[in-house]
Amino acid sequence: DTLDEPFTVHPNQNVTGAIITFTDRMARLSGTLRAAGGDVLTDQTVILFPANPSLWSPQSRRIRSDRSSPDGVFTFRQLPPGEYCLAAVSDIEPGEWYDPAVLRRLAAASVRIAVAEGEDKRQDVTISSSQK
């Protein structure tokens, strides 16, 4: 996917064998963030990032963050299809989620999820007290 790993085409260079596919069928992932006791967790950061570490690049379109709403809901729109990790964190600075060391730490306690092209998927997340 050249949107994730660009390549260079030089002037007057012929490119053969390339297939260009356009889609307007991006995926959506939403869910509710809850404490182990069932209470919704509000105003918490939820991070979605690729399961494949080779896609952990600065400003990647596959790395997203959202804050849980007053009813605990988080939503990620316009997602490329793929395998993702979903993690909730209470103490993270904006942009820190692009740091591979942070993503490695989050991946260990994350929920793995796959989204397909055009899919509207729901994945609730329950946080144990040790994860807060």
C-alpha positions in Angstrom: 0.0 0.0 0.0 1.9 3.1 -1.2 0.0 5.4 1.1 1.8 3.6 3.9 5.2 3.1 2.2 5.6 5.6 -0.6 7.9 5.1 -3.6 9.6 7.6 -5.9 8.8 8.0 -9.6 11.5 10.0 -11.4 10.7 12.3 -14.4 10.5 10.4 -17.7 10.5 7.1 -15.9 8.1 4.5 -17.2 6.2 2.6 -14.4 4.9 -0.8 -15.4 3.0 -3.4 -13.4 1.5 -0.9 -11.0 -2.1 -1.3 -10.0 -4.0 1.7 -8.7 -7.1 1.0 -6.7 -9.4 3.7 -5.3 -12.1 3.1 -2.7 -14.6 5.0 -0.8 -15.3 2.0 1.5 -13.3 2.9 4.5 -13.9 1.1 7.8 -15.3 2.4 11.1 -14.6 1.1 14.6 -16.5 2.2 17.7 -17.0 0.9 21.2 -17.6 1.7 24.8 -14.9 2.0 27.4 -15.7 0.4 30.7 -14.1 -0.2 34.1 -14.0 -3.8 35.3 -17.1 -3.2 37.4 -19.1 -2.1 34.4 -19.1 1.7 34.8 -18.3 3.7 31.7 -15.0 5.5 31.6 -15.2 9.0 30.3 -12.6 11.4 28.9 -10.0 8.6 28.6 -7.6 8.4 25.6 -8.1 5.4 23.3 -5.3 4.5 20.9 -5.7 2.5 17.7 -2.6 1.4 15.9 -1.5 -1.3 13.4 -0.6 -4.7 14.8 2.3 -4.7 12.3 5.2 -2.7 13.7 6.5 -1.9 10.2 3.5 0.5 9.9 4.4 2.5 13.1 5.7 5.6 11.4 5.3 9.2 12.5 2.0 10.7 11.4 0.8 7.3 10.1 -2.8 7.4 8.8 -3.2 4.0 10.6 -2.4 5.4 14.1 -5.3 7.2 15.7 -6.4 8.5 19.0 -9.8 9.4 20.5 -11.2 10.5 23.8 -14.1 8.5 25.3 -17.3 10.6 25.4 -19.5 11.3 28.5 -21.2 8.0 27.8 -17.8 6.1 27.4 -18.0 5.9 23.6 -15.0 6.1 21.3 -15.1 6.1 17.5 -12.5 5.8 14.7 -13.7 6.7 11.2 -12.1 6.3 7.7 -9.9 3.4 8.7 -7.9 1.5 6.1 -8.6 -2.3 6.4 -6.1 -4.3 8.5 -5.1 -5.8 11.8 -5.0 -3.3 14.7 -4.3 -3.0 18.4 -6.7 -1.1 20.6 -5.5 0.3 23.9 -6.9 2.7 26.5 -4.5 4.9 28.5 -5.1 7.4 31.2 -1.7 9.2 31.1 -0.3 9.9 27.6 0.9 13.2 26.0 -0.5 14.1 22.6 1.6 12.6 19.8 3.3 10.1 22.1 1.3 7.4 20.4 3.6 7.7 17.4 6.6 6.6 19.4 7.4 2.9 18.7 8.6 2.3 22.3 5.2 3.5 23.6 3.4 1.4 21.0 5.3 -1.7 22.0 4.3 -1.2 25.6 0.7 -0.6 24.7 0.6 -3.6 22.3 1.3 -6.0 25.2 -2.0 -5.0 26.9 -4.1 -4.2 23.8 -7.1 -5.8 22.3 -6.3 -7.2 18.8 -9.0 -6.5 16.1 -9.3 -6.8 12.4 -11.3 -4.5 10.2 -12.3 -5.1 6.7 -12.9 -2.7 3.8 -16.2 -0.8 4.4 -16.9 -2.6 7.7 -18.7 -0.9 10.6 -17.4 -2.8 13.6 -18.0 -2.5 17.3 -15.4 -3.5 20.0 -16.1 -2.6 23.6 -13.1 -2.4 25.9 -13.1 -3.3 29.6 -10.1 -2.0 31.7 -8.9 -3.9 34.7 -7.8 -1.8 37.7 -4.1 -2.8 36.9 -4.4 -1.3 33.4 -5.6 2.2 34.5 
